[in-house]
């Protein structure tokens, strides 16, 4: 994913530099695209963070459930 975003950034940058626009238009366009890429990167990061958090939560729940089901050896048996 990093490679894709890096390549995308390079392509956008080169496309903007060689596009027939005035300097001010180019700067505005570049600023807008950098903002868009920043937002996309932030969204991707947040999605990854949420996935990790839910995975950790699932692991904790599984460990807790396994600990509750495991016999401790202190139970009394009335046979």
N, C-alpha and C positions, 0 to 999 in steps of 0.2 A: 504494500500500500504506500509506503514511503517513496519507493521508486516511482510509482505512478504519479504521486503528487509533485515530486521533484521534476519529473519530465513535463508534467502539465505546466508547472510554473515557468520552466525554461521556454517551452513553446509559446506560452502567452507573452512572456517578456520579449522574445525575439519577434513575434508577430506585431507587437505594439511598436517596437523600435523601427521596424521597417514599413510600417503602415503610413500612407500619405496623409498625415494629420498635422496640425500645428502643434507646437510644443506644449501649449496650455491644454489642448484637447488630449494629447498623449499623456500628460501628467494626471489629468482628471480620470482618464480611462484606466491608467495603471493603478491609481489609488483605489478606484472602485473594484477592480479585479483582485487586488491584494486583499481588500476588505472581504470580498466574497470567498476567497481561498481561506482566509483566516476563520471565517464563520464555518466553512465546511470542515476545516481541521478541528475546530472546537467541538462541532457536533459529533464527528467521528470519535474524538477522544472521550466525550461524555458517554457515547453509546458503548464503547469498550469498557469504560469504568463501570457502567451499570451492569454489563455482562459479568464482569469480574465479581462485583458485589453480590449479584444473585447466585453465582457459582459458589462463593464462599458461604453464603447463607444456606444453600442446599447442602453443602458438606457439613456445616455445623449441625444442621437439623438431622442429617443422617448419623452423625457421630452421637448426638444426644439420644436419638431413638435406639441406636445400638446399645448404648450404655444402659438405658432403661430396661431393655429386654434381656440383657445378659444376667444370668444367675450369679449372685455374689457368694453363695456358699453359706450364708447366714440364715437362710430360710429354714424354718422348722418343717419337717415332713411328718405328717400323721398317717402312717401306713398301717 
